[in-house]
């Protein structure tokens, strides 16, 4: 990874290689993460220890305890388990959380969710150039290239990260460097949002926000759960898992197939609209579009009654496991290793937050819309439903739908941000400063 600090003197002391993590086997990591979650929930039910969760939401501990274990060298910051959970468990949880969706109630939430999504996008677009202007003297000459890729990630997600990196002609080393603020700064902000989820009513009361539509959706969902609630049978649980992981599997294979077919059509015909689709969406994007659509379709069928057998509870277990895996992917040592890179990311994120809070205050948006509008940009479909579900499981589909909208915005808004970054860097064209080999 390229160092972003000033060059050191010739005599550099030898650095002792860090010891490998204590547990690296996927089965062992799964056991540790599930044990952490079980211990946190057990503590939450304790009459004395559980009081701490009245101050700090439980989900924050589910997120940062694995980060602490990674920092202490107990578990690694990357593993096949984390990748598998993100690739298959997250889509399965989305299907199970969305199949009980009350779509008319979602529509009645009004336009504020979309306004906050756009405000978050605007904050990312203007925040990048300002952050570059402030920290430019401490960053590499071609840092704007990596920041262009990071902008794509913070608006649309992984697909836009790659697309914008290619558009800016960023080197592999620069792309790898930008993973640090992408993971660390974004994860810190996600932790703050999870904390705010436990304070939502107090915040909305303070700001005078009208959260009646959100409360109505929660009440309608709770009433529906009470109507269909039943003791789940073994057949119910197996059917829930089959629908969840079956939908996840179909989303993965069909997402790859759609991406491949678009590539073939692009090669044969070169249609402009196919080029734009390829820039803004890859197989991962299509996967989330497909599983969200599947969940929406199932919400109009008898499969919705599986909510009474615990479909959303199973989906919530999957979400908590994903939160633990995301937390394990971060490492507190990164803030020491790359201070100016993290400062750049922190300034960028602060501007994004200021824009969100200002717009939210002006339109009296509930904190839920502010949080999910932000995370639909910064985290995309991998974490927007997680933040939404932290406010209430019935709200997870809102996060998924906004994240998909963020994918559409990603390339176009990312290109605008790239041009602004080039203006700040004093670069007229992408080819003006060849990236390092």
C-alpha positions as a printed NumPy array, in Angstrom:
array([[  0.   ,   0.   ,   0.   ],
       [  1.325,   3.41 ,  -0.977],
       [  2.356,   5.588,   1.947],
       [  0.707,   9.001,   1.975],
       [  3.108,  10.562,   4.452],
       [  6.263,  12.484,   3.667],
       [  9.2  ,  10.313,   2.699],
       [ 11.207,   9.008,   5.606],
       [ 14.989,   9.099,   5.978],
       [ 17.129,   6.404,   4.411],
       [ 17.634,   4.482,   7.618],
       [ 14.283,   2.909,   8.353],
       [ 14.07 ,   0.681,  11.415],
       [ 12.97 ,  -2.857,  10.862],
       [  9.327,  -3.508,  11.705],
       [  8.466,  -6.761,  13.38 ],
       [  5.919,  -8.663,  11.35 ],
       [  2.574,  -8.835,  13.11 ],
       [  1.559, -12.193,  14.507],
       [ -1.234, -13.962,  12.615],
       [ -4.741, -13.839,  14.131],
       [ -5.515, -16.489,  16.726],
       [ -8.515, -17.814,  14.781],
       [ -8.669, -17.844,  10.988],
       [-10.753, -20.92 ,  10.095],
       [-14.231, -19.883,   8.844],
       [-16.004, -22.306,  11.187],
       [-14.104, -20.886,  14.16 ],
       [-14.821, -17.303,  13.094],
       [-18.525, -18.102,  12.739],
       [-18.542, -19.618,  16.218],
       [-16.8  , -16.561,  17.715],
       [-19.09 , -14.03 ,  16.018],
       [-22.231, -15.948,  17.008],
       [-20.904, -16.232,  20.567],
       [-20.307, -12.462,  20.645],
       [-23.86 , -11.804,  19.442],
       [-25.318, -14.303,  21.927],
       [-23.352, -12.73 ,  24.793],
       [-24.521,  -9.239,  23.829],
       [-28.173, -10.279,  23.675],
       [-27.851, -12.205,  26.954],
       [-26.408,  -9.062,  28.537],
       [-29.305,  -7.067,  27.123],
       [-31.754,  -9.28 ,  29.032],
       [-29.825,  -8.997,  32.293],
       [-31.65 ,  -6.819,  34.874],
       [-28.499,  -4.852,  35.784],
       [-26.069,  -5.145,  32.876],
       [-28.854,  -4.562,  30.375],
       [-29.172,  -0.935,  31.512],
       [-26.124,  -0.018,  29.44 ],
       [-28.163,  -0.599,  26.29 ],
       [-30.503,   2.199,  27.326],
       [-27.553,   4.517,  26.705],
       [-25.799,   2.743,  23.81 ],
       [-27.918,   0.651,  21.419],
       [-27.174,  -3.053,  21.351],
       [-26.382,  -2.994,  17.648],
       [-23.394,  -0.701,  18.271],
       [-21.777,  -3.421,  20.397],
       [-22.58 ,  -6.03 ,  17.743],
       [-20.645,  -3.817,  15.35 ],
       [-17.625,  -2.661,  17.335],
       [-16.853,  -5.681,  19.543],
       [-15.749,  -7.666,  16.437],
       [-13.691,  -4.609,  15.383],
       [-11.966,  -4.718,  18.77 ],
       [-11.288,  -8.452,  18.364],
       [ -9.726,  -7.747,  14.964],
       [ -7.58 ,  -4.953,  16.377],
       [ -6.389,  -7.236,  19.205],
       [ -5.421,  -9.933,  16.703],
       [ -8.032, -12.487,  17.759],
       [ -9.729, -12.651,  14.349],
       [ -8.602, -11.462,  10.88 ],
       [ -9.882,  -8.392,   9.062],
       [-10.623, -10.436,   5.949],
       [-11.965, -13.944,   5.556],
       [-13.932, -16.103,   3.161],
       [-16.623, -16.192,   5.837],
       [-17.147, -12.413,   5.681],
       [-17.344, -12.544,   1.888],
       [-19.777, -15.472,   1.961],
       [-22.063, -13.788,   4.487],
       [-22.156, -10.62 ,   2.395],
       [-22.674, -12.518,  -0.861],
       [-25.351, -14.982,   0.288],
       [-26.651, -14.285,   3.792],
       [-27.403, -10.599,   3.155],
       [-29.534, -11.261,   0.045],
       [-31.344, -14.048,   1.917],
       [-32.122, -11.66 ,   4.775],
       [-33.448,  -9.05 ,   2.341],
       [-35.873, -11.536,   0.816],
       [-37.176, -12.535,   4.258],
       [-37.482,  -8.949,   5.505],
       [-39.141,  -7.65 ,   2.335],
       [-41.654, -10.484,   1.837],
       [-43.754,  -9.086,   4.697],
       [-43.637,  -5.581,   3.189],
       [-46.689,  -3.335,   3.285],
       [-46.028,  -1.51 ,   0.004],
       [-48.945,   0.983,   0.29 ],
       [-47.637,   2.033,   3.714],
       [-44.134,   2.466,   2.246],
       [-45.577,   4.757,  -0.425],
       [-47.346,   6.782,   2.247],
       [-43.963,   7.608,   3.807],
       [-43.873,  10.448,   1.287],
       [-41.062,  12.156,  -0.632],
       [-38.756,  12.999,   2.279],
       [-36.822,   9.726,   1.973],
       [-35.969,  10.524,  -1.651],
       [-35.06 ,  14.113,  -0.793],
       [-32.606,  12.935,   1.859],
       [-31.08 ,  10.434,  -0.584],
       [-30.435,  13.267,  -3.05 ],
       [-29.112,  15.509,  -0.269],
       [-26.675,  12.771,   0.735],
       [-25.529,  12.417,  -2.874],
       [-25.015,  16.179,  -3.155],
       [-22.989,  16.147,   0.073],
       [-20.667,  13.475,  -1.336],
       [-20.26 ,  15.277,  -4.667],
       [-19.211,  18.619,  -3.161],
       [-17.5  ,  17.143,  -0.103],
       [-14.801,  15.389,  -2.119],
       [-13.389,  18.497,  -3.842],
       [-13.448,  20.467,  -0.577],
       [-11.643,  17.65 ,   1.281],
       [ -9.034,  17.468,  -1.504],
       [ -8.504,  21.244,  -1.379],
       [ -7.898,  21.136,   2.392],
       [ -5.529,  18.132,   2.433],
       [ -3.988,  18.306,  -1.073],
       [ -0.484,  19.231,   0.107],
       [ -0.311,  16.049,   2.216],
       [ -1.644,  13.643,  -0.419],
       [ -0.067,  12.192,  -3.57 ],
       [ -0.302,  14.27 ,  -6.742],
       [ -2.814,  11.91 ,  -8.307],
       [ -4.961,  11.441,  -5.186],
       [ -7.919,  12.849,  -7.141],
       [ -7.969,   9.613,  -9.145],
       [ -8.462,   7.435,  -6.08 ],
       [-10.94 ,   9.917,  -4.628],
       [-12.983,   9.643,  -7.827],
       [-13.274,   5.916,  -7.202],
       [-14.125,   6.532,  -3.551],
       [-16.878,   8.927,  -4.616],
       [-18.401,   6.16 ,  -6.737],
       [-18.342,   3.856,  -3.729],
       [-19.924,   6.465,  -1.445],
       [-22.78 ,   7.102,  -3.851],
       [-23.507,   3.777,  -5.484],
       [-21.364,   1.014,  -4.031],
       [-18.788,  -1.473,  -5.275],
       [-19.821,  -1.391,  -8.919],
       [-19.503,   2.386,  -9.069],
       [-16.189,   2.21 ,  -7.161],
       [-14.709,   0.099,  -9.966],
       [-16.394,   2.113, -12.733],
       [-15.165,   5.461, -11.423],
       [-11.684,   4.069, -10.788],
       [-11.486,   3.003, -14.427],
       [-12.895,   6.337, -15.596],
       [-10.231,   8.23 , -13.614],
       [ -7.494,   5.795, -14.728],
       [ -6.496,   5.164, -11.104],
       [ -3.653,   2.745, -10.431],
       [ -4.164,  -0.465,  -8.46 ],
       [ -2.027,   0.957,  -5.648],
       [ -4.166,   4.099,  -5.42 ],
       [ -7.384,   2.047,  -5.491],
       [ -6.046,  -0.131,  -2.672],
       [ -5.146,   2.986,  -0.684],
       [ -8.678,   4.356,  -0.929],
       [-10.03 ,   1.221,   0.706],
       [ -8.839,   2.644,   4.054],
       [-11.219,   5.641,   4.23 ],
       [-13.865,   3.613,   2.416],
       [-13.846,   1.02 ,   5.193],
       [-12.783,   2.921,   8.291],
       [-14.483,   6.318,   7.907],
       [-17.661,   4.787,   6.481],
       [-17.778,   2.186,   9.26 ],
       [-17.368,   4.803,  11.991],
       [-20.269,   6.763,  10.508],
       [-22.358,   3.611,  10.293],
       [-21.67 ,   2.998,  13.973],
       [-22.918,   6.514,  14.748],
       [-26.104,   5.859,  12.763],
       [-26.694,   2.632,  14.666],
       [-26.314,   4.603,  17.888],
       [-28.8  ,   7.23 ,  16.71 ],
       [-31.342,   4.516,  15.956],
       [-31.779,   4.053,  19.684],
       [-32.446,   7.772,  20.151],
       [-34.812,   8.311,  17.234],
       [-37.9  ,   9.381,  19.171],
       [-35.994,  11.889,  21.312],
       [-34.247,  13.344,  18.249],
       [-37.475,  13.648,  16.254],
       [-39.158,  15.343,  19.207],
       [-36.262,  17.813,  19.51 ],
       [-36.256,  18.68 ,  15.79 ],
       [-40.049,  18.76 ,  15.491],
       [-39.977,  16.133,  12.735],
       [-43.223,  14.448,  11.756],
       [-42.561,  10.717,  12.053],
       [-46.245,   9.733,  12.073],
       [-45.996,   7.874,   8.745],
       [-43.073,   5.835,  10.073],
       [-44.901,   5.048,  13.306],
       [-47.97 ,   4.092,  11.233],
       [-45.892,   1.663,   9.188],
       [-44.458,   0.147,  12.37 ],
       [-47.944,  -0.219,  13.906],
       [-49.354,  -1.781,  10.741],
       [-46.472,  -4.232,  10.674],
       [-46.908,  -5.12 ,  14.34 ],
       [-50.671,  -5.595,  13.856],
       [-50.027,  -7.858,  10.89 ],
       [-47.508,  -9.887,  12.894],
       [-50.053, -10.349,  15.697],
       [-52.747, -11.47 ,  13.241],
       [-50.602, -14.127,  11.583],
       [-48.472, -15.01 ,  14.599],
       [-48.216, -18.722,  15.29 ],
       [-45.828, -21.22 ,  16.816],
       [-43.474, -22.045,  13.929],
       [-43.338, -25.659,  12.853],
       [-40.284, -27.395,  11.469],
       [-41.862, -27.115,   8.018],
       [-42.281, -23.348,   8.487],
       [-38.635, -22.84 ,   9.429],
       [-37.389, -24.987,   6.567],
       [-39.606, -23.11 ,   4.121],
       [-38.336, -19.757,   5.449],
       [-34.721, -20.831,   4.972],
       [-35.488, -22.31 ,   1.546],
       [-37.078, -19.06 ,   0.346],
       [-34.291, -16.926,   1.787],
       [-31.32 , -18.856,   0.482],
       [-33.135, -19.914,  -2.686],
       [-33.757, -16.276,  -3.499],
       [-30.151, -15.454,  -2.643],
       [-28.866, -18.202,  -4.949],
       [-31.128, -17.142,  -7.81 ],
       [-30.098, -13.529,  -7.349],
       [-26.429, -14.453,  -7.541],
       [-26.611, -16.673, -10.634],
       [-29.088, -14.471, -12.524],
       [-27.085, -11.367, -11.635],
       [-24.001, -12.913, -13.24 ],
       [-26.059, -14.005, -16.245],
       [-27.537, -10.54 , -16.812],
       [-24.101,  -8.944, -16.514],
       [-22.702, -11.46 , -19.028],
       [-25.559, -10.943, -21.497],
       [-25.112,  -7.171, -21.363],
       [-21.404,  -7.623, -22.064],
       [-22.209,  -9.775, -25.099],
       [-24.773,  -7.281, -26.406],
       [-22.321,  -4.44 , -25.885],
       [-19.692,  -6.308, -27.89 ],
       [-22.103,  -7.113, -30.727],
       [-24.014,  -3.849, -31.046],
       [-22.222,  -1.23 , -28.93 ],
       [-25.486,   0.427, -27.907],
       [-24.936,   3.452, -25.706],
       [-27.57 ,   2.546, -23.134],
       [-25.891,  -0.828, -22.571],
       [-22.59 ,   0.953, -21.964],
       [-24.253,   3.127, -19.342],
       [-25.815,   0.075, -17.668],
       [-22.43 ,  -1.633, -17.506],
       [-20.855,   1.445, -15.924],
       [-23.492,   1.786, -13.219],
       [-24.282,  -1.869, -12.499],
       [-22.372,  -5.133, -12.257],
       [-23.543,  -8.609, -11.237],
       [-23.681,  -7.538,  -7.575],
       [-25.981,  -4.645,  -8.408],
       [-28.28 ,  -6.909, -10.404],
       [-28.291,  -9.4  ,  -7.532],
       [-29.709,  -6.836,  -5.113],
       [-32.212,  -5.607,  -7.688],
       [-33.421,  -9.177,  -8.233],
       [-33.719, -10.216,  -4.568],
       [-35.517,  -6.962,  -3.743],
       [-37.926,  -7.587,  -6.623],
       [-38.459, -11.167,  -5.455],
       [-39.28 ,  -9.979,  -1.954],
       [-41.724,  -7.41 ,  -3.341],
       [-43.483, -10.053,  -5.454],
       [-43.733, -12.447,  -2.506],
       [-45.275,  -9.698,  -0.376],
       [-48.392,  -9.943,  -2.562],
       [-48.708, -13.723,  -2.088],
       [-49.492, -16.081,   0.778],
       [-45.757, -16.249,   1.47 ],
       [-46.295, -13.013,   3.406],
       [-48.008, -15.079,   6.133],
       [-44.612, -16.637,   6.924],
       [-44.004, -13.467,   8.906],
       [-46.196, -15.048,  11.587],
       [-43.794, -18.003,  11.764],
       [-40.785, -15.735,  12.253],
       [-39.546, -14.85 ,   8.75 ],
       [-38.356, -11.392,   9.825],
       [-36.75 , -12.82 ,  12.985],
       [-34.695, -15.221,  10.882],
       [-33.849, -12.326,   8.571],
       [-32.831, -10.216,  11.572],
       [-30.47 , -12.947,  12.814],
       [-28.826, -12.848,   9.392],
       [-28.589,  -9.038,   9.557],
       [-26.892,  -9.146,  12.97 ],
       [-24.396, -11.702,  11.678],
       [-23.671,  -9.411,   8.75 ],
       [-23.162,  -6.469,  11.123],
       [-20.626,  -8.519,  13.078],
       [-18.787,  -9.456,   9.871],
       [-18.69 ,  -5.824,   8.705],
       [-17.327,  -4.801,  12.1  ],
       [-14.663,  -7.499,  11.943],
       [-13.542,  -6.158,   8.587],
       [-12.333,  -2.89 ,  10.2  ],
       [ -9.23 ,  -2.345,  12.316],
       [ -8.558,   0.541,  14.698],
       [ -4.839,   0.485,  13.775],
       [ -5.684,   2.026,  10.382],
       [ -6.259,   5.425,  11.952],
       [ -2.612,   5.469,  13.089],
       [ -1.155,   4.182,   9.821],
       [ -2.776,   6.692,   7.444],
       [ -3.622,   9.897,   9.367],
       [ -3.9  ,  12.312,   6.42 ],
       [ -5.833,   9.872,   4.298],
       [ -8.274,   9.413,   7.155],
       [ -8.372,  13.183,   7.708],
       [ -9.364,  13.619,   4.068],
       [-12.086,  10.996,   4.46 ],
       [-13.24 ,  12.554,   7.725],
       [-13.571,  16.032,   6.195],
       [-15.41 ,  14.568,   3.216],
       [-17.82 ,  12.687,   5.473],
       [-18.324,  15.744,   7.715],
       [-19.496,  17.806,   4.733],
       [-21.844,  15.01 ,   3.697],
       [-23.275,  14.965,   7.229],
       [-23.619,  18.762,   7.431],
       [-25.568,  18.838,   4.162],
       [-27.813,  16.007,   5.347],
       [-28.539,  17.598,   8.714],
       [-29.183,  21.001,   7.153],
       [-31.646,  19.669,   4.599],
       [-33.21 ,  17.386,   7.202],
       [-33.708,  20.338,   9.532],
       [-35.232,  22.503,   6.786],
       [-37.801,  19.886,   5.74 ],
       [-38.264,  18.504,   9.282],
       [-37.271,  15.012,   8.159],
       [-37.267,  12.248,  10.808],
       [-33.819,  10.998,  11.767],
       [-34.702,   7.688,  10.097],
       [-34.834,   9.343,   6.673],
       [-31.565,  11.159,   7.35 ],
       [-29.804,   7.962,   8.432],
       [-31.083,   5.774,   5.618],
       [-30.631,   8.514,   3.007],
       [-27.006,   8.718,   4.079],
       [-26.346,   4.991,   4.246],
       [-28.04 ,   4.337,   0.9  ],
       [-25.246,   6.509,  -0.515],
       [-22.283,   5.605,   1.663],
       [-22.907,   1.901,   2.163],
       [-25.287,   0.927,  -0.628],
       [-27.402,  -2.209,  -0.517],
       [-24.878,  -3.967,   1.722],
       [-25.629,  -1.789,   4.731],
       [-28.592,   0.544,   4.09 ],
       [-31.071,  -2.224,   5.044],
       [-28.995,  -2.898,   8.163],
       [-29.302,   0.71 ,   9.315],
       [-32.992,   0.801,   8.393],
       [-33.659,  -2.425,  10.32 ],
       [-31.88 ,  -0.943,  13.347],
       [-34.701,   1.605,  13.546],
       [-37.334,  -1.109,  13.039],
       [-37.3  ,  -4.436,  11.13 ],
       [-40.336,  -3.296,   9.119],
       [-38.247,  -0.432,   7.705],
       [-35.495,  -2.602,   6.158],
       [-37.147,  -2.564,   2.689],
       [-36.926,   1.25 ,   2.642],
       [-33.145,   0.971,   2.937],
       [-32.992,  -1.628,   0.158],
       [-35.123,   0.431,  -2.233],
       [-33.153,   3.642,  -1.616],
       [-29.858,   1.803,  -2.066],
       [-30.958,   0.595,  -5.488],
       [-31.803,   4.195,  -6.394],
       [-28.284,   5.086,  -5.237],
       [-26.825,   2.659,  -7.77 ],
       [-28.574,   4.584, -10.539],
       [-27.162,   7.901,  -9.287],
       [-23.661,   6.565,  -8.687],
       [-22.005,   6.869, -12.079],
       [-23.543,  10.196, -13.095],
       [-22.971,  11.964,  -9.784],
       [-19.566,  10.287,  -9.51 ],
       [-18.537,  11.706, -12.892],
       [-19.552,  15.199, -11.78 ],
       [-17.502,  14.785,  -8.599],
       [-14.516,  13.592, -10.635],
       [-14.628,  16.728, -12.786],
       [-14.743,  18.898,  -9.67 ],
       [-11.792,  16.976,  -8.185],
       [ -9.834,  17.561, -11.395],
       [-10.562,  21.297, -11.193],
       [ -9.215,  21.415,  -7.619],
       [ -6.133,  19.394,  -8.639],
       [ -5.55 ,  21.681, -11.632],
       [ -5.908,  18.825, -14.133],
       [ -7.644,  19.379, -17.477],
       [ -7.913,  15.779, -18.668],
       [ -7.678,  12.291, -17.218],
       [ -4.53 ,  11.589, -19.257],
       [ -2.757,  14.758, -18.058],
       [ -1.081,  13.032, -15.129],
       [ -0.275,   9.382, -15.89 ],
       [ -0.829,   7.24 , -12.801],
       [  2.223,   5.539, -11.285],
       [  2.944,   2.014, -12.483]])
